[in-house]
């Protein structure tokens, strides 16, 4: 589909070219394209940004171009003169718009998503003796699962999304076996009734149900980030410090943890009749310090920032899930495209 669009854009650019050269004074196609191409990194920072559409790409380009002209350049400079020609000639603006749109489509994979670093392409989840690995490009070698670093940059799905799971499945530690899923519903059923149900937490199960409902309502469910249950601090190691109830990794690889901390499991102290108040306070303080250390360690080791929900929060699961939804909405629905600058140039 994109190739057809690119061919159509190229055909229209060729139709516009003679008149564009005439009104702008550029000598030929090469000199024209040199003025409006090849400077994307200056204006946008394409290596670090996730750019989700041609309009997003063009608005970022225009914003950077306009800022450079207005703040750094004056009359007589090539970019300044090109900027003035764009403002003056509608046919040049059309050519300019189509040229940038084609540039984006030709580089869609590079512009539309970041590539994870090699230390971000392996996650282990789940309870002890029921743990699974989520890899980007898994292959089994010398009795362990590994990632193919060469293939990571060409991964066809959005990283850490439902589509990611459908592409790779979940790997079994130290065995050349995977659990694979054919459909979104297959995965959601396993997520809710195996991964989450195994925790024994009614709170986690309620959140999992809301997540499954949310995913099924989406037009493109495969593009929704996975709600990662029981993210293991020390990977596949059987003995490990702790897990997070839920984690989301967005398309820019920000990691957000969600810890459901009811008093019954995180604060309640039993068998205190024989203890002094001082001893009770010391136990309570140690429990609190241990819980806080967990979250600080997760942030330091894995870059996970955690939100903590107590009994008062857990009275309304929908409110908790509303916080999660902020990180589940795909970036292209959330990014603000500066339409005013598009309108200024293209009406």
C-alpha positions as CSV (number, residue, x, y, z in Angstrom):
1,X,0.0,0.0,0.0
2,X,2.8,2.4,0.9
3,X,4.7,1.7,-2.3
4,X,1.6,2.6,-4.3
5,X,1.3,5.8,-2.4
6,X,5.0,6.6,-2.9
7,X,4.7,6.0,-6.6
8,X,1.6,8.2,-6.8
9,X,3.4,11.0,-4.9
10,X,6.4,10.7,-7.2
11,X,4.2,11.0,-10.2
12,X,2.6,14.2,-8.8
13,X,6.0,15.6,-7.9
14,X,7.1,15.1,-11.5
15,X,4.0,16.9,-12.7
16,X,4.7,19.9,-10.5
17,X,8.4,20.1,-11.1
18,X,8.5,22.3,-14.2
19,X,6.3,25.0,-12.7
20,X,8.1,24.8,-9.3
21,X,11.5,25.3,-11.0
22,X,10.1,28.3,-12.9
23,X,8.7,30.2,-9.9
24,X,11.5,29.4,-7.5
25,X,14.4,29.9,-9.8
26,X,16.2,26.6,-8.9
27,X,18.2,25.2,-11.7
28,X,17.1,21.6,-11.6
29,X,15.6,18.8,-9.6
30,X,18.8,18.1,-7.7
31,X,19.3,21.7,-6.5
32,X,15.6,21.9,-5.5
33,X,15.6,18.7,-3.5
34,X,18.9,19.6,-1.9
35,X,17.2,22.6,-0.3
36,X,14.3,20.7,1.2
37,X,15.8,17.3,1.9
38,X,18.7,16.0,3.9
39,X,18.3,18.2,6.9
40,X,15.7,16.2,8.9
41,X,18.2,15.5,11.7
42,X,18.8,19.2,12.2
43,X,15.1,20.1,12.4
44,X,13.6,17.1,14.0
45,X,16.1,14.8,15.8
46,X,14.9,11.7,14.0
47,X,17.2,9.4,15.9
48,X,15.4,10.0,19.2
49,X,11.8,10.8,18.3
50,X,8.9,8.5,17.6
51,X,7.2,10.0,14.5
52,X,3.8,8.4,13.9
53,X,2.5,9.9,10.7
54,X,3.5,12.0,7.7
55,X,1.7,15.0,9.2
56,X,3.5,14.5,12.5
57,X,6.8,14.4,10.5
58,X,6.0,17.5,8.5
59,X,4.9,19.5,11.5
60,X,8.1,18.7,13.4
61,X,10.2,19.6,10.3
62,X,8.4,22.9,9.8
63,X,8.6,23.8,13.4
64,X,12.4,23.2,13.4
65,X,12.8,24.9,10.0
66,X,10.9,27.9,11.0
67,X,12.7,28.2,14.3
68,X,16.1,28.0,12.6
69,X,15.2,30.7,10.1
70,X,13.6,33.1,12.6
71,X,16.2,32.7,15.3
72,X,19.5,32.0,13.5
73,X,19.3,33.1,9.9
74,X,18.5,36.3,8.1
75,X,18.1,37.6,4.5
76,X,20.7,36.3,2.1
77,X,21.0,32.9,3.7
78,X,19.8,29.9,1.6
79,X,17.4,28.5,4.1
80,X,15.9,32.0,4.7
81,X,15.3,32.5,1.0
82,X,13.7,29.0,0.7
83,X,11.4,29.8,3.6
84,X,10.3,33.0,1.8
85,X,9.6,31.1,-1.4
86,X,7.5,28.6,0.5
87,X,5.4,31.5,1.9
88,X,5.0,33.1,-1.5
89,X,4.2,30.2,-3.8
90,X,1.4,27.8,-3.3
91,X,2.7,25.3,-5.9
92,X,6.0,25.2,-4.1
93,X,4.2,24.5,-0.8
94,X,2.4,21.6,-2.4
95,X,5.6,20.2,-3.8
96,X,7.3,20.7,-0.4
97,X,4.5,18.9,1.4
98,X,4.5,15.9,-0.9
99,X,8.3,15.7,-0.9
100,X,8.3,15.4,2.9
101,X,5.4,13.0,3.0
102,X,7.3,10.7,0.6
103,X,10.4,11.0,2.7
104,X,8.5,9.8,5.7
105,X,6.8,6.9,3.9
106,X,10.2,5.8,2.6
107,X,11.6,5.7,6.1
108,X,8.5,4.7,8.0
109,X,10.1,1.9,10.0
110,X,13.0,4.1,11.0
111,X,10.9,7.0,12.0
112,X,7.8,5.4,13.5
113,X,9.5,3.5,16.4
114,X,12.5,3.6,18.6
115,X,14.8,0.5,18.7
116,X,15.5,-1.0,22.1
117,X,19.0,-1.2,23.4
118,X,20.4,-4.7,23.8
119,X,19.8,-4.6,27.6
120,X,16.1,-3.9,27.0
121,X,15.1,-6.9,24.9
122,X,14.6,-9.6,27.5
123,X,12.0,-9.6,30.3
124,X,11.0,-12.4,32.6
125,X,7.6,-12.5,34.2
126,X,5.4,-14.7,36.4
127,X,5.4,-16.6,39.7
128,X,8.2,-19.0,40.8
129,X,8.0,-22.2,38.8
130,X,5.5,-20.6,36.5
131,X,7.7,-18.0,34.9
132,X,8.0,-17.0,31.2
133,X,10.3,-14.9,29.1
134,X,9.3,-12.2,26.7
135,X,12.1,-11.7,24.1
136,X,12.2,-9.6,20.9
137,X,13.9,-12.0,18.6
138,X,14.1,-15.3,20.5
139,X,16.2,-18.3,19.5
140,X,17.4,-21.2,21.6
141,X,21.2,-21.9,21.8
142,X,23.3,-23.8,24.3
143,X,20.3,-24.6,26.5
144,X,19.1,-21.1,26.9
145,X,17.0,-18.5,25.2
146,X,18.8,-15.6,23.5
147,X,17.9,-12.6,21.2
148,X,19.2,-12.1,17.7
149,X,20.7,-8.6,17.9
150,X,20.9,-8.4,14.1
151,X,17.1,-8.9,13.8
152,X,16.0,-6.6,16.6
153,X,16.1,-3.5,14.4
154,X,13.8,-5.2,11.8
155,X,11.2,-6.5,14.3
156,X,7.9,-6.3,12.4
157,X,5.6,-5.5,15.4
158,X,5.5,-2.7,18.0
159,X,7.8,-3.6,20.8
160,X,6.1,-4.8,24.0
161,X,2.6,-4.8,22.4
162,X,0.0,-7.5,22.0
163,X,1.3,-7.9,18.4
164,X,4.8,-8.5,19.9
165,X,3.4,-11.4,21.9
166,X,1.6,-12.8,18.9
167,X,4.9,-12.6,17.0
168,X,7.2,-14.2,19.5
169,X,5.1,-16.1,22.1
170,X,6.3,-16.6,25.6
171,X,9.5,-18.7,26.1
172,X,10.0,-21.4,28.7
173,X,13.2,-21.0,30.8
174,X,16.0,-23.4,29.8
175,X,13.8,-25.4,27.4
176,X,13.4,-25.1,23.7
177,X,9.7,-24.6,24.2
178,X,7.3,-21.7,23.7
179,X,3.7,-20.9,24.4
180,X,2.3,-19.3,21.2
181,X,-0.9,-17.6,20.5
182,X,-2.9,-17.4,17.2
183,X,-5.2,-14.6,18.1
184,X,-5.6,-11.6,20.5
185,X,-8.3,-13.5,22.4
186,X,-6.0,-16.5,22.8
187,X,-3.4,-14.4,24.5
188,X,-5.9,-12.4,26.6
189,X,-7.4,-15.6,27.9
190,X,-4.0,-16.9,28.9
191,X,-3.0,-13.6,30.4
192,X,-6.1,-13.4,32.6
193,X,-6.7,-17.0,33.5
194,X,-3.1,-18.3,33.8
195,X,-0.6,-15.5,34.3
196,X,-2.8,-13.3,36.6
197,X,-5.1,-15.8,38.2
198,X,-2.0,-17.8,39.4
199,X,-1.1,-14.9,41.7
200,X,-4.2,-15.5,43.8
201,X,-5.0,-11.7,44.0
202,X,-8.6,-10.7,43.5
203,X,-7.3,-7.1,42.9
204,X,-5.0,-8.2,40.1
205,X,-7.7,-10.3,38.5
206,X,-10.2,-7.4,38.5
207,X,-7.6,-5.2,36.8
208,X,-6.8,-7.9,34.3
209,X,-10.5,-8.1,33.4
210,X,-10.7,-4.4,32.7
211,X,-7.5,-4.6,30.6
212,X,-9.0,-7.4,28.5
213,X,-12.2,-5.5,27.9
214,X,-10.2,-2.4,26.9
215,X,-8.0,-4.3,24.4
216,X,-11.1,-6.0,22.8
217,X,-12.7,-2.6,22.3
218,X,-9.8,-1.2,20.3
219,X,-9.7,-0.8,16.5
220,X,-6.1,-2.1,16.4
221,X,-5.7,-4.3,19.5
222,X,-2.3,-5.6,18.4
223,X,-0.9,-2.1,18.8
224,X,-1.9,-1.9,22.5
225,X,1.0,-2.3,25.0
226,X,1.0,-5.5,27.0
227,X,0.1,-5.2,30.6
228,X,3.0,-7.2,32.0
229,X,2.1,-9.2,35.1
230,X,4.7,-10.1,37.8
231,X,7.7,-8.4,36.2
232,X,10.6,-10.3,37.9
233,X,13.4,-8.2,39.3
234,X,16.1,-10.8,38.8
235,X,14.9,-12.4,35.6
236,X,14.5,-16.1,35.3
237,X,16.4,-16.8,38.5
238,X,14.3,-19.0,40.8
239,X,15.6,-17.1,43.9
240,X,14.9,-13.4,43.4
241,X,14.1,-10.4,45.5
242,X,10.7,-9.3,44.3
243,X,8.1,-8.8,41.5
244,X,5.9,-5.9,40.4
245,X,2.2,-6.6,40.0
246,X,1.9,-4.9,36.6
247,X,4.2,-3.1,34.3
248,X,3.7,-1.2,31.0
249,X,6.4,-0.3,28.6
250,X,5.4,2.3,26.1
251,X,6.6,2.9,22.6
252,X,9.4,5.2,23.9
253,X,10.5,2.4,26.3
254,X,9.3,4.3,29.4
255,X,8.6,1.7,32.1
256,X,5.7,2.3,34.5
257,X,5.0,-0.1,37.4
258,X,1.7,-0.6,39.2
259,X,1.8,-2.0,42.6
260,X,-1.5,-3.0,44.3
261,X,-0.7,-2.7,48.0
262,X,-3.7,-3.6,50.3
263,X,-3.1,-3.5,54.0
264,X,-4.0,-7.2,54.4
265,X,-0.9,-8.3,52.5
266,X,1.5,-5.3,52.7
267,X,0.9,-3.9,56.2
268,X,-1.1,-6.0,58.5
269,X,0.8,-7.4,61.5
270,X,-0.4,-10.6,63.1
271,X,0.4,-12.2,66.5
272,X,1.3,-9.0,68.2
273,X,-0.2,-9.7,71.6
274,X,3.2,-10.7,73.0
275,X,5.0,-7.7,71.5
276,X,5.6,-4.3,72.9
277,X,4.5,-1.2,71.0
278,X,8.1,-0.4,70.2
279,X,8.6,-3.9,68.7
280,X,5.4,-3.6,66.7
281,X,6.6,-0.2,65.4
282,X,10.0,-1.6,64.4
283,X,8.4,-4.5,62.5
284,X,6.0,-2.1,60.7
285,X,8.9,0.2,59.9
286,X,11.0,-2.7,58.5
287,X,8.1,-3.8,56.3
288,X,7.7,-0.3,55.0
289,X,11.4,0.1,54.4
290,X,11.5,-3.2,52.5
291,X,8.6,-2.2,50.3
292,X,10.1,1.2,49.5
293,X,13.5,-0.5,48.8
294,X,11.8,-2.7,46.3
295,X,10.5,0.2,44.3
296,X,13.8,2.2,44.5
297,X,15.7,-0.9,43.4
298,X,13.4,-1.5,40.4
299,X,13.9,2.1,39.3
300,X,17.7,1.9,39.7
301,X,18.1,-1.5,38.0
302,X,15.3,-1.5,35.4
303,X,14.3,2.2,35.1
304,X,10.7,1.4,36.3
305,X,8.8,4.2,38.0
306,X,6.1,2.7,40.2
307,X,2.6,3.9,41.1
308,X,1.3,2.4,44.4
309,X,-2.4,1.8,45.1
310,X,-3.6,1.2,48.7
311,X,-7.0,0.0,50.1
312,X,-8.7,3.3,49.5
313,X,-7.6,3.3,45.8
314,X,-8.6,-0.4,45.4
315,X,-12.2,0.4,46.3
316,X,-12.7,1.5,42.7
317,X,-10.8,-0.5,40.1
318,X,-12.0,1.7,37.3
319,X,-10.0,4.6,38.7
320,X,-6.9,2.5,39.0
321,X,-7.3,1.4,35.4
322,X,-7.9,5.0,34.2
323,X,-4.3,5.6,35.3
324,X,-3.1,2.6,33.3
325,X,-5.0,3.7,30.2
326,X,-2.9,6.8,30.0
327,X,0.1,4.6,29.1
328,X,-1.9,2.1,27.0
329,X,-3.1,4.5,24.4
330,X,-0.8,4.2,21.4
331,X,1.4,7.3,20.9
332,X,-0.1,8.2,17.6
333,X,-3.4,8.9,19.4
334,X,-1.6,10.9,22.1
335,X,1.0,13.0,20.3
336,X,0.1,16.6,19.7
337,X,0.6,17.5,16.1
338,X,1.0,21.3,15.7
339,X,-1.8,21.8,13.2
340,X,-1.4,25.6,13.4
341,X,2.0,25.4,11.6
342,X,0.6,23.0,9.0
343,X,-2.3,25.4,8.4
344,X,0.0,28.3,8.2
345,X,1.8,26.7,5.2
346,X,-0.8,24.5,3.6
347,X,-4.1,26.0,4.6
